[in-house]
Amino acid sequence: MSHTVEFETRVCEHLAELDRAEMRRRLQIPCGLSLSSNDYLGLATHMRVKEAMAEAVRRDGCGSTGSRLLTGHHPAFTRLEQRFARWKETENALYFSSGYLANLGVLTTFLEEGDVIFSDELNHASLIDGLRLAKARRVVFRHGDASDLARLIEGDNSNGQKFLVTESVFSMDGDEAPLTEYAALCRATNTALIVDEAHAVGILGLRGSGLIEETGVGNDVFLSINPAGKALGVGGAFVAGPAWAIDYLIQRARTFIFSTAAPPAMAEALEASLDVIRDEPERRSRLLNLSVTARERLLEKGIEIGVGCSQIIPIMIGDSEHAVSVARALQVQGYDVRAIRPPSVAPGTCRLRLSINVNLGDRILEEFSIALAEALERDAGVIA
């Protein structure tokens, strides 16, 4: 072996520490009734989407054969990017292989030395990692607190470009960023606003393009990042914004230049997803109505949930052992619910992350809320 025994021992001790703290993660195949999936609109299994991808594979093959700047480009990508840009009401869009790569690409491309970026304290790990890799100075503000943000921006005397980055719907808390207030602040201070629409695109707004559309702040947004593996049901991610910014990403974004392109079949499947979102708006309405129902049922049972009104509902528990125990009890009853622990959330804020999808119903939500209340009560008794 090329490594030392001491090195292996060190790693195994780290794993043992995770075991002792109930923090070790294991790959788990989805099983039972899904209450954790990000496939909010059920498009991952929609017949039109599946047929579009299957036909594209038969016609174009399985792989892209290279990066977009080498042999991996395909007319389907151009058509899709142009359509997505129209949907987001921007000049252009660029398709990345994943949301993680898109966030890293945006932040490491545009942020330069001397710049400063203001980041919500609960932003996604991909945004945090992008900030760590970028050369700009980082300033973290209190979650969703426009007043704290204003104080920090107005008190900053740096000469470089100012940026603000935030999720629109937060992935672990399910609440919305105050984009209207942020947009006004950015407009007044020449701050470039970057919005990750991962859990809003496909759902919110009259046409379903996201919280930017719903709040009407599109003219004040520099770039939006729109992962396509959640409500859109497929994969990859779009960065949408002005043509000059998209062109600069093509020239400079290392996560785009040096990544093998997604299979062209994914572009064809995403075209079908956008068709379904346009043609079946009742899916979005049903999702939002079910989200309201789920919150009502949980509150009726005295279950503590996070604020917000989205399809993401955090069941606040606290410690890791308790969260894992409750999740296991629910899984035994056929509910696929997962415990969320650090580093995904801060220590002491472990939770179950309930994700509503259109394949659920009122009766299921009622039965689940009863099972959850009982599991919480049993586990509290055991721990006590």
TORROVEX-610767 format. One record per residue (C-alpha): x, y negated, z; residue in one letter. Coordinates in steps of 0.001 Angstrom, whole numbers, padded with zeros to 6 digits, always signed. Example, Ala and Ser with C-alpha at 12.3 -4.5 7.8 and 13.67 -1.06 7.14 Angstrom:
<gumis>
+012300+004500+007800a+013670+001060+007140s
</gumis>
This chain:
<gumis>
+000000+000000+000000m+001188-003527-000712s-000085-004992+002556h+001053-004552+006133t-000729-002646+008864v-000806-005861+010851e-002711-007612+008069f-005338-004861+007895e-005653-004897+011682t-006182-008657+011638r-008989-008435+009106v-010661-005533+010910c-010572-007513+014140e-012314-010401+012403h-014997-007960+011241l-015340-006612+014769a-015817-010150+016059e-018657-010599+013578l-020220-007345+014785d-020070-008442+018409r-021759-011727+017581a-024447-010111+015347e-023005-012128+012471m-021805-009411+010099r-023614-009448+006767r-024532-006339+004812r-025883-005960+001319l-029519-004955+001571q-031709-003883-001313i-035074-005722-001347p-037749-003435+000046c-041376-004016+000931g-043468-007133+000565l-041162-009968-000447s-041214-012977+001858l-037624-014043+001201s-037416-014324-002577s-036687-017596-004381n-038776-016381-007327d-041491-018761-006194y-043603-018697-009369l-043117-015022-010173g-041392-015809-013461l-038588-013270-013003a-041111-010548-013836t-043421-012523-016123h-044037-010598-019340m-043323-013562-021637r-039975-014164-019948v-038983-010497-019980k-039936-010067-023633e-038021-013182-024652a-034866-011929-022950m-035225-008385-024287a-035696-009587-027846e-032691-011890-027552a-030508-009035-026273v-031551-006856-029196r-030744-009687-031605r-027680-011338-030043d-026193-008706-027731g-025553-008663-024006c-022593-010983-023529g-021529-014423-024675s-017940-013286-025478t-016246-016414-024132g-016544-019886-022662s-018823-022426-024338r-015794-024264-025767l-014420-021065-027340l-016697-018349-028719t-019470-018495-026122g-021553-021316-027564h-024860-020424-029241h-027655-022445-030864p-029998-021268-028112a-028008-023264-025551f-028299-026484-027525t-032045-026048-028044r-032546-025281-024363l-030434-028205-023135e-032253-030654-025367q-035620-029363-024206r-034616-029451-020562f-033386-033043-020899a-036747-034067-022364r-038506-032339-019484w-036390-034198-016927k-036705-037416-018972e-032944-037834-019292t-030718-038341-022309e-028995-034987-022156n-028373-031855-020115a-025636-029237-019783l-026164-025611-018854y-023741-024026-016360f-023484-020345-015441s-024670-020951-011866s-025849-023673-009527g-022671-023296-007476y-020513-023966-010542l-022697-026900-011544a-022371-028587-008150n-018622-028032-007986l-018271-029242-011560g-020186-032476-011001v-018487-033444-007757l-014937-032613-008795t-015320-034328-012168t-016778-037709-011241f-015399-038348-007743l-011962-039940-007900e-009440-041154-005366e-010656-044407-003823g-014315-043486-004229d-016597-042652-001307v-019486-040208-001202i-022273-040083+001372f-023626-036599+002032s-026598-035325+004042d-025390-033212+006959e-027595-030287+005863l-026558-030202+002212n-026008-026790+000630h-022636-025048+000889a-021975-025547-002830s-022267-029304-002374l-020065-029211+000714i-017412-027188-001112d-017548-029568-004060g-016926-032469-001693l-014005-030650-000097r-012385-030171-003499l-013031-033722-004682a-010595-036568-004039k-013140-039071-002757a-013585-039935+000898r-016524-038112+002497r-019060-039684+004856v-021764-037476+006406v-025065-039024+007485f-027861-037690+009677r-030248-035372+007909h-032867-037244+005918g-032164-040462+007805d-032354-043369+005385a-031610-045874+008144s-028401-044115+009145d-027421-043900+005484l-028090-047600+004907a-025966-048516+007918r-023065-046442+006610l-023267-047653+003022i-023663-051305+003926e-020790-051056+006386g-018423-049526+003866d-015928-051964+002349n-014152-049654-000074s-013612-050870-003625n-014248-047575-005391g-017491-046176-006743q-020034-045156-004101k-022011-041928-004463f-024901-040360-002566l-025565-036629-002815v-028595-034855-001392t-030857-031908-001965e-034415-032890-002852s-036061-029958-001039v-033670-028516+001528f-032963-024832+001158s-032962-023866+004839m-035410-026372+006342d-037917-026769+003522g-038332-030513+004051d-037981-033226+001418e-035379-035951+001155a-036814-039507+001205p-035865-040082-002420l-037883-043279-002763t-035913-044926+000046e-032636-043519-001225y-033310-044803-004728a-034011-048330-003495a-030866-048293-001363l-028714-046992-004217c-030132-049609-006574r-029302-052387-004132a-025760-051184-003423t-024664-049840-006837n-024457-046340-005400t-024699-043437-007854a-027418-040997-006723l-026870-037259-007279i-029798-034945-006478v-029797-031146-006225d-033295-030046-007261e-032726-026321-006627a-035963-025737-004694h-038067-028407-006386a-037510-027916-010118v-040339-025926-011671g-042684-026757-008783i-043115-030435-007922l-044293-033298-010095g-047111-033542-012614l-045135-031486-015143r-043265-029461-012554g-039824-030923-013234s-039091-031668-009575g-039216-034156-006718l-037489-036796-008852i-040510-036753-011134e-042991-036645-008251e-041451-039681-006556t-040894-041573-009812g-037234-042383-009118v-035753-040996-012326g-034344-044355-013441n-032315-044573-010223d-030813-041076-010392v-027353-040689-011899f-027401-036893-012212l-029650-034062-011117s-028530-030463-010675i-031253-027951-011457n-030519-024273-010692p-032593-021969-012874a-032512-018797-010798g-035255-019783-008385k-038635-021084-009567a-037492-020799-013198l-036900-017102-012607g-033725-016513-014636v-030312-017936-013700g-027679-020558-014403g-028183-024274-013792a-028716-027521-015677f-027056-030845-015001v-029266-033603-016434a-028387-037251-016885g-027025-039883-019280p-025358-038686-022489a-021977-040194-021594w-021902-038345-018267a-022827-035017-019862i-020127-035501-022492d-017593-036200-019754y-018551-032953-018003l-017870-031049-021218i-014430-032651-021360q-013435-032425-017703r-015574-030044-015604a-013280-027111-014900r-016169-024888-013792t-017656-025358-017277f-014496-025293-019386i-012968-022211-017774f-016104-020103-017186s-017446-017484-019553t-020781-018690-020851a-023988-017052-019709a-025465-014557-022180p-027509-016325-024897p-030447-014140-023879a-030694-016137-020668m-031275-019292-022708a-034101-017599-024592e-035616-016378-021320a-035461-019894-019872l-037255-021273-022925e-040044-018832-022121a-039996-019883-018463s-040490-023510-019454l-043353-022409-021707d-045057-020643-018801v-044627-023621-016472i-046213-025821-019137r-049025-023396-020036d-049863-022042-016578e-049890-025025-014172p-052158-023030-011894e-049096-021111-010733r-047634-024267-009190r-050972-025214-007644s-051398-021752-006172r-047887-021821-004713l-048441-025151-002997l-051856-024071-001655n-050408-020820-000299l-047628-022792+001372s-050211-024898+003218v-052151-021780+004220t-049030-020037+005495a-048072-022988+007680r-051603-023191+009087e-051657-019477+009950r-048279-019642+011692l-049167-022726+013703l-052452-021127+014756e-050427-018276+016281k-048231-020719+018191g-045160-019965+016073i-042541-022702+015878e-041812-023732+012289i-039824-026530+010737g-041355-029733+009480v-042161-030093+005816g-044783-028936+003360c-042804-026957+000793s-042807-023246+000001q-039801-022785+002310i-040869-022292+005933i-038196-021820+008607p-039283-019742+011593i-037096-021257+014286m-035665-018677+016702i-032293-019835+018032g-029703-017138+018647d-028454-014631+016115s-029300-011462+018055e-032923-012510+018478h-033282-013489+014814a-031825-010190+013580v-034005-008166+015952s-037238-009861+014837v-036309-009505+011172a-035674-005786+011611r-038992-005290+013370a-040821-006951+010494l-038889-004974+007903q-039985-001748+009561v-043587-002891+009030q-042945-003492+005328g-042220-007231+005308y-038978-008154+003581d-037843-011042+005788v-034198-011911+006439r-032447-013535+009387a-030509-016704+008547i-027397-017233+010659r-024242-019373+010645p-022589-020530+008471p-025830-020901+006500s-027267-022826+009452v-025713-024438+012522a-025056-022315+015626p-028128-022170+017845g-030527-022746+014940t-030850-019182+013635c-034142-018520+011958r-036203-016443+009621l-036504-018162+006259r-039992-017506+004942l-040288-018111+001188s-043798-018248-000211i-044422-016948-003719n-047473-016762-005953v-047800-012979-005574n-048894-013370-001958l-052444-014030-000799g-054417-015409+002154d-055009-011974+003675r-051332-011036+003452i-050315-014295+005082l-052782-013758+007923e-051559-010202+008520e-047941-011314+008390f-048495-014140+010877s-050037-011652+013330i-047143-009216+012872a-044619-012012+013332l-046256-013306+016503a-046252-009785+017966e-042607-009198+016984a-041552-012488+018558l-043411-011667+021773e-041969-008143+021996r-038444-009302+021344d-038710-012136+023849a-039778-009598+026478g-036829-007306+025696v-034296-010147+025863i-035805-011502+029095a
</gumis>
